[in-house]
Amino acid sequence: MKDKIHPQYGPATIACACGNKIKTASTVKEMEVEVCSACHPAFTGKAKLLDAAGRVDKFKARQEKAAEMKAVKKVKKKVKAKAKTKVKVKTKTKNKKITAKPKKTQKKKTRKKTIKK
């Protein structure tokens, strides 16, 4: 190995936010960490509480809103269908019921092929 290009490897201390200090070896003499094995929930078995209630409430609110939108859509669809199917026209002489008819489409003109003999 070449001389004077490698960092010095020696004793080091790691200080956690909980107050725990760990002695080890490293190229950095002192380190500070937020979580260590003494305070991490995976090692201690103490789970931190999450905002599960807020998540559930948000989910229920979205489901209720979706159900309302679906109901409104059904009502609009029924009203639109009724308006399309039957229309009453009053005249002086008679009441006539007119049903909506689809528009007539034009037939395609086809050419007759002539065969020369």
C-alpha positions in Angstrom: 0.0 0.0 0.0 1.1 3.5 -0.7 2.1 5.7 2.3 0.2 8.9 3.3 -2.9 8.4 1.0 -5.1 6.3 3.4 -7.1 7.9 6.2 -6.1 7.1 9.8 -8.2 4.2 11.2 -8.6 4.2 15.0 -10.9 4.3 18.0 -14.2 6.3 17.6 -17.3 7.1 19.6 -20.8 7.2 18.3 -23.2 9.4 20.4 -26.9 8.9 20.0 -29.7 11.5 20.7 -31.0 9.3 23.5 -27.7 9.6 25.4 -26.2 6.2 24.5 -22.5 6.1 23.6 -21.0 3.3 21.5 -17.2 2.8 21.2 -16.0 1.4 17.9 -13.3 1.8 15.3 -13.6 4.1 12.3 -11.7 6.7 10.2 -14.0 9.4 11.8 -13.3 9.9 15.5 -16.7 11.2 16.7 -20.2 10.7 15.1 -23.6 11.8 16.2 -26.8 9.8 15.3 -30.5 10.3 16.0 -31.4 6.6 16.5 -29.3 3.7 17.8 -29.9 0.1 18.7 -30.9 1.1 22.3 -33.8 3.4 21.2 -34.8 2.0 17.8 -38.3 0.4 17.8 -37.2 -2.6 15.9 -34.7 -3.5 18.6 -36.6 -2.4 21.6 -40.0 -3.8 20.7 -41.8 -0.5 21.4 -43.7 0.6 18.3 -44.3 4.2 17.7 -48.0 5.2 17.1 -48.9 6.3 13.6 -51.7 8.6 12.7 -53.8 5.6 11.7 -57.1 7.2 12.7 -56.5 10.2 10.4 -55.8 7.8 7.5 -59.0 5.9 8.2 -61.1 9.0 8.4 -59.7 10.3 5.1 -60.4 7.0 3.4 -64.0 7.0 4.7 -64.5 10.6 3.6 -63.4 9.6 0.1 -65.7 6.6 0.0 -68.7 8.7 1.0 -67.9 11.4 -1.6 -67.6 8.7 -4.3 -71.0 7.2 -3.3 -72.7 10.6 -3.4 -71.2 11.3 -6.9 -72.4 7.9 -8.1 -75.9 8.5 -6.8 -76.0 11.9 -8.5 -74.8 10.4 -11.8 -77.6 7.8 -11.7 -80.2 10.4 -11.2 -78.9 12.5 -14.0 -78.8 9.5 -16.3 -82.4 8.6 -15.5 -83.6 12.2 -16.2 -81.7 12.3 -19.4 -83.1 8.9 -20.6 -86.7 10.0 -19.8 -86.2 13.3 -21.7 -84.9 11.5 -24.7 -87.6 8.8 -25.0 -91.0 10.6 -24.7 -91.9 14.2 -25.5 -95.5 15.4 -25.4 -96.5 18.0 -28.0 -99.8 19.8 -27.4 -101.7 21.2 -30.4 -105.1 22.8 -30.7 -106.7 19.6 -31.9 -104.9 16.6 -30.5 -102.3 15.6 -28.0 -99.6 13.7 -29.8 -96.8 11.6 -28.3 -93.6 11.8 -30.2 -90.8 9.4 -29.5 -87.2 10.3 -30.2 -86.0 8.7 -33.4 -82.5 8.1 -34.4 -81.2 10.2 -37.4 -81.3 8.6 -40.8 -78.0 7.9 -42.2 -77.3 8.2 -45.8 -76.7 5.1 -47.8 -73.4 4.8 -49.5 -73.6 5.1 -53.3 -72.1 2.1 -55.0 -70.9 2.0 -58.5 -71.9 -0.6 -60.9 -68.9 -2.2 -62.5 -69.1 -2.6 -66.2 -67.3 -5.5 -67.8 -66.0 -4.9 -71.3 -66.1 -7.9 -73.7 
